[in-house]
Amino acid sequence: MRGFHIRPGIPADQRDRAAALYWEAFGPKLSRVMGPAPRAEGFLRDLFDARFAFSAVDEAGQLLGLAGFKTHEGSLTGGGLRDLARSYGWPGALWRGGLLALLERETLRDVLLMDGICVAQAARGQGVGSALLDAILAEARRHELPRVRLDVVAENARARALYERKGFVAEGDSELGLLRHVFGFDRATAMYRSVS
C-alpha cells in the first residue's frame, strides 16, 4: 500500500510548500526572470489557482507533489501583468511578462495541457509522479479531451523517461536560441498521450 493519496486542488495549509516544490522544480529555468527564490515563491503561492491542480499528500497531510493543468477555463499558473506587478512592481512586471510570454503554450480545444509537475526530492521513486500523471489523464477524460500534452526540457532525462513509460510520445521540439541564456535550457520537447 502506498503512503500517499491524490486529491484535487492544493491543501490550503500547504500553499507555501506547493510554491516551494514548484520553485525547486522550475527555479533553475526561471530564476533569472522570476528570482530571487523568496519573491518567486511568494508570487507562485498567491497566483496558484488550485482548481487546476492535483496534490499528492502523505498520511500526515504533508504535500509530496503537485501537478497542474491548463484548459480554456484557466490554469494553475495563469495570471497576467497585474499579478506580476503585485510581486515585482510595474517595471519588473513589464519585462518579466514579456519574457514569460515567450514560453506560453497555446491551449487547444482537444488537448489538456499540463502546467507543471513536481515531486519532493524525498518522495521521488515512490510512484508519486506516476499517480499525479494518472490524475491528469483522468481529468482529461472527465473533460472529454482526447489528448494530454506536456513539455519537457532536453536536460530532464529522468522526467522524460517517466513520461515515455506512461505512454507519452514526443511530437516536436522547440529551440530557444539565444533565450537559452535567460531560461537555462535550450530545447523543450512537446509530448502527447491519447487518453481514449
N, C-alpha and C positions, 0 to 999 in steps of 0.2 A: 504494500500500500504506500502510495506517495504521501509525503508530509506537507502537501500544499493543496490548495484548491484555486480554481479560476473563477473570478466573479466579474460582472460588468462594472465599469466605472473605476474610480480611484477612491479608496477609503479616505474620508475627509481628514482623518488624523495622520495620513501617510502622504499628503501632498508634498511636503518638504522632501521626504525620501524619494518620491517619484521624480521630482525635479533633479535631485542629486544623481539618481540612477540614469536618467536620461542624459544629463550632462556628462556623466562618466563615459557613456557610450558615444555621444556625439560631440563632446567638447573638443577632442583633438581635431575635428574637422571644422568646428565653428568658433574656436577660441579667438582667432584674430578679428572676427566680426562681432562676436557677442560677449567676449570675456570682459572683465575677469570673472572667474567662476562664481563668486557670491552674487554678483549682479545678474549673471545669466541664469543662475538657479532661481533667484527671486522672480525674474521675468517669466520663466517657464512655469513656476508654481502658480503665479497669478493668471497666466494665459491658458493653461490646460483646460480643455472642455471635456470633462470626464464622461460625457455621453458618448464619446467616440474613443473609448479605451476599454481594455480588459486588463485586470490585475491578477497576478499570481501572489497569493497570500499564504503564509505558513500557519500552523496551528495556533501560534501566539498572536496572530494578526499582523505580523511583520511583512511588509511588501518585499517580494523576491524578484518581481519582474513586471514589466508593463509592455503592452502592445497597443499602438494607436492606429486609427484608420481614418480615411477621408472619403466622404461622399459629397454629393451636391448639397446636402443639408448642413455640412460643416466638417470639422476635423479636430483632432486632439490639439494640434499646434496651429490652429487658424489664427486669425487676428490680422491686424494691419498697422499702419503707421501710428495711430493713436496709442495702440498697445505698446509699441516700441518707445514712443515718446514718454510714456509714464515711467519707464525704467531708465531710458538713456537721454531724455531731453529731445527737443525737436531737431537740433543739428545732428545729433547722434542717430536719431531715428531715420532721418532722410538718407544718409549714406548707408546705414545698415540695411534699411528697407530695399534700397536699390540693389545691393549685393545679394541679399537673401532672395529677392525676386528671380535672380538668375538660376536658383536651384528649384524653383517652383515647378511642379509637375501638373499637367492638365488632368482634370477629373473627367473621365469618360463615362458615358451613360451605362455601359455594360461591364464596368470594372470597379471593384472595390480596391481602393488604393491604400496600401499600408502607409502609416505616418509614423514609423519608427517602432523598433522593438529593442528592449534592453533587459538584461538579466543581471542581478547582483553577482559579483565575482564568486562569492562563496556558494552560490546556488547553481553555477554552471555545471553542465554534465549530468544533471539530475532530472532532465525532461521538462524543465520549466519553459524553455524556448519552444519546444515542440507543442506543449499544451497551449501556449499562447497562440501559436500559429493555427492550431486546430480551432480555437475560439474565433479567430479571424475568418477562417474558412466557413465556419457555421454562420457567422454574421453575414457573409456574402450570400449564403443560401437563403437566409432569412429575408434579405433584401431582393432575392431572386436575381442576383447578379451572377453571370456565368463564369467570371474570372476574377482572380485576385492578382494585383501587381505589387511588387516591391522592388526597391533598388538597393543594390549592394555595391560598395566601393571595391575596387580591384584588390586593395590591400587586406581585405577582411575574408581570408580564405576559409576560416572556421565557420563563419556565418553562411557563406556561400555553400559550403558542404552540407550544412543543416537544411538549407532551402532546397537543395537538389534532392536530399533524402526525402523531403516532404513533397516532392513532385513538381517543384518549380523548374521552369526551363528558361534559359537565357534567350532573349529575343532582340537584343541590341545594346550597344554601348554608347555612352555619351562622354565625349572628351571635354575636359575643362580648359585645355590650352593654358594660357598664362594665368588663369584664375586658380590653377593648382597651387600657386604660391600663397593665395589668400585662404583657400579652403583645406589645404593639407592633403589632398588626394587628386589624382589626375584623370581618373576614369570611373564611371559608375555603370553597372550593368542592370538593365531592366529585366526582371524575371517575372514570368506569369505562370499561374496554375489554374487549370479548369476546375470548377467545383461541381460540375454536373455529374 
